[in-house]
């Protein structure tokens, strides 16, 4: 056990990156407290300053955990499995449960340390008054502590079932996003009704740490639409997450043995050699069967583009078709909500939700598609082979970028019907809708180019994917964190300056989402996006050219 | 006169203070197989990388079919098929799709590509793998597909880095036959390997390189001649007693023989000598004359492994002096 913890945890502490991360957080927390520390010899009896800082802590730590936690556990098992070192560990006298426990302590230890680092600043808030130790501080750290362990166990569970490190990272991010954010949506739609669906969605909501943290920090009423929400979200979160975490840990442990390695090679079955009946059934199910013999790459088509589509599962036609269907259904539901007026939401609220959905899709899909474009090729040793072909750097870059851009265009189409309906019903909104679409195109382009540029700077896909997720989440979602605390402790001007880099915020300002209408973000954001895209493209082109050169 | 296809002229590569390749000059004719051997870190891969345009030489030049490998690397890529020691696979791709991509990358027309893929799979006995996923192939299968990939654009020169690495005996025999067939087809091959007995069976020429310097270069016979100045003779005696007597008798002729040893378990006496066959016959006659029971009297054949060990052993203290057996 000691050897595993030594390697997984102590060695991480010794890296410069972890030291820099710890220092950054320490400075940030200290800065927050200093900002609101009483400058005069007067006591703030209401404790408003302390509450403001404490809320920032709470939401900040929650955001850090959601964004950072997949990076460590998701790659922990699969990377070792692929390197062959996991087989060596299993061949040692260490029992599997101790290997698992060692890994769990290793991956969650670093995140727990970051959490502990915020304690001195939180204690300072306590000293400022207005914060209750037992009603606020202890429950908040309890929720965040449980969340750290839950995400670490979830990441290890995904990692033990995956075949590639970047795939594991992608799935973990998807599941965490689903647990933290998407689990809130059903209750948002069905609240106030007395039905089984409402009850189920009520419990589904309990898997998300957001309602628990919001209730602890005194924001439990947000999103309730005037309906009284029964208190006790932290307790329900403890029950729901505790059960889920325990289940995942037990399932992981049952798989932490020969099952990790005992897999047969793919037989390479092709549908062309199956019976006619099977072929028909599969054709109906897939439309484009993934197991059919594909035709050769057609003339005048960039071979790198086709290669990129073929070598990732999601790029296969049947997946794209499924995705288009999902997009169509999503936008139809949104259009129905907007037109039928089932909920008392205006077009600006519906528009805001559609933009946020779009942002979620962009942030979720782009790094998984683009962050491995160059480094994935280097990692799989394919780059050397690519260098041996007469393909130019330009053709390689264009092929690789197009493979992501085509998919992202589909993602952009997800909410297009919704906007079309909106524009048809309210013609006066059309100019705003055009501007929103331009913002979303900027967001998608920026995401693709930034992720691809990051890909060209790294050697490992998993590291590039984690970095791309962190960068895009910070720009598209992280900046909204400052907006949540507009007025206090962050001034409106500061919030506007921060939101300028966020194309999603600019889109929400254009559509008139409540809380964004007072800002002027569009033109500045356009410039920032343009510069960001140009810079990322320049990095990508230069790096790719450099990599295609000898030495 | 045979046509020179691959040539290097005083090829040198330095990384800072470290000299990876020092003044390498070799030439290979069309249809020949060059065995390029050396210990790990000797400079083999550096040479190969320069030949395929993946590294820039610090000094000297390399030509393939008269084209400079660095200055016109794009043209050279069409002439060379390179199989690195790592496979370079893509996820979720079947063998046919994998080869189709490289065929398209090399600009093979769409209509001809399918036929070409079938041909190279036939040549490498890998047709049955066409629908398998690349990442699920065994090491030996990947080696075959690697060669099929290098053959796709019908290159004149094939550079294969460790093609027999990790293959089972059957696959190794098949690989040997495949390489000989390719040479018969007029391809020029540069093959690196650590499995020297395999290499000695297929190579027309051998280059031994250590610490970036060419230590021996030429045909296998030439190298043997260079490295083994003294022959090893083995005498099988009827019993140990006769073996001891033979050892004592040979010691009396120390001007003719050296390094005499007796294997007591086998009753075999071994010695080294540089005398002619006539004088060896005299030694044998003498042993028989004194009524020693000689069962067998034979010369031990020096193989590529012995030559390699001899050259690399000499190279260790010879770092500052002239290398032994340098051909050019």
Interface residues (C-beta under 8 A of the other chain):
Chain A: X164 X265 X266 X267 X268 X269 X270 X293 X294 X296 X297 X298 X299 X301 X303 X304 X306 X307 X310 X311 X312 X313 X316 X380 X381 X382 X383 X384 X385 X386 X387 X388 X389 X390 X391 X550 X551
Chain B: X49 X52 X53 X54 X55 X56 X70 X73 X74 X77 X78 X80 X82 X84 X86 X87 X88 X89 X90 X91 X92 X93 X94 X96 X97 X100 X101 X102 X103 X104 X105 X106 X107 X109 X110 X113 X114 X129 X131 X132 X133 X136 X149
